[in-house]
């Protein structure tokens, strides 16, 4: 069994935008003159690399996409992940990974509906209003089928679960899907079962007595065979979501004789997974070889494994519906013509919102040009094309709505994870040594590294909800006798067309001038990794947190230094992250004759 510690292997950071690529670099260089005139950094918002644009042009009009969603399947349920103690046999899913790319650190929402909305829109729940099970996806949201080229046909087959508690039969079609065949609710409730259930086909309902998993595959094969051009098909299985039951014996290898699904839930759950995998094999075999050769196949789980069927070493109180790893870390496997050097694993952080961008790109569509709203996803095509691709995300975010003890938000980076419950205090975990989140670091005294990661994660949570913001991170080095503090002035936010003011206080007597430092990166200064320990240049205990792109002298008046930062009214700067720190000249403290404050991160927004 693969240990969870390996889940962070190979992760790193790549600057402050969600993706730092060649196009973004062009924007940076083009805006240098503006930056130097106004001390305002350039925008870094481009999400699509040159390489992926070329791929879209070459393959987009020719490529089909088959998206397969397993219900209530964490990474512990798929054999090739080797994280569960005894997962069900999944040879067909495993084969996809052997012929494709396995993503070790893929994240989704902790509820079914949340992730389904991610896949449909590329947007987080706080934007769409879908933050827990059973909520309705608004018809005002722009969806994946709506942005596909007119030459594409599209279908969603299987579970919908985006129409609220009383979904209208035509809701899937209203959201843009050209064809829908499946069930509208979250799971089958009595008197419905997997063998007798309400089936809706393009708003017309009937009772199906076909085994639901097999019926979904029958419909998928029939629809795919009927297509004459490029297509996108989303196959959303109900399985292996409860109710736990015995699938047709021909689909699995478990002996369920005289077994009771209420008492032996795990056994029946595994039989359902194997049955689903068997049917995935039949589906792929049912697509003719020429069509399959033009089809990218994605398999993803919609959330973690349910608590009732979670097995050690995973923790059932950290399962589905929770923000812990067991509730949000899901299998993600991609196979097909879009993959170069198949049979490998990617350790970088990815998110279920990313699949919206990815499928759009495969279809020749730039999602950001097609959607008049904030997109949270990042195309994973670069990982599929380049085995040496650096991480495109520094962090991933997830959330759940409601009033229960599970409601809240969470964000993780390469090594640390912050959970912020709606009620109660923050929780911080070092996933490199505590992959099952047993030890809350905030119950003890944080090390410098832990504090820096906590500050960074906390600022990301706040940034997502309030784009125009400025947050403190890092620590200052000691002066004599006072340690300077750097903060935004009261009521200040970095808004376009306004002056943003920060200040340094607690300055020692005799300090008359400071050096304001503004940078575009907090991870690298040229070829030098950040943060940088300044002991070697004569400032022991001091740290440089940002690249030195702009230097501004700051005079001390009345015991403090004020930094007025005019932000021009240029819409291209909307959403830009920038970083500030101040060097304080103190001649008696160290050989450099300078100490350094904590730093701050800002994000510019239109008022």
Secondary structure, 3 states (H helix, E strand, C coil): CCCHHHHHCCCCCCCCCCCCCHHHHHHHHHCHHHHHHHCCCCCCCCCCCHHHHHHHHHHHHHCEEEEEEECCCEHHHCHHHCCCCCCCCCHHHHHHHHCEEEEEEEECCCCHHHHHHHHHHCCCHHHHCCCCCCCECCCCCCCHHHHCCCCCEEEEEEECCCECCCCCCCHHHHCCCCEEEEECCCCCCCCCECCEEEEEECCEEEEECCCHHHHHHHHHHHHHHHCCCCEEEEEECCCCCCCCCCCCHHHCCCCCCCCCCCCCHHHHHHHHHHHHHHHHHHHHHCCCHHHHHCEEEEEEECCCCCHHHCCCCCCHHHCCCCCCHHHHEEEEEEECCCCCCCCEEEEEEEECCHHHHHHHHHCCCCHHHHCCCCCCCCCCHHHHHCCCCCCCCCCEEEEECCCCCCCEEEEECCCEEEEEECCCCEEEEECCCCCCCCCCHHHCCCCHHHHHHHHHHHHHHHHHHCCCEEEEECCCCCCCCCCCEEEECCCCCCECCCEEEEEEECCCCCCCEEEEEEECCCCEECCEECCEECHHHCCCCCEECCCCCEEEEEEEECCEEEEEEECCCCHHHCCCEEEEEEEEECCCCCCCCEEEEEEEEEECECC
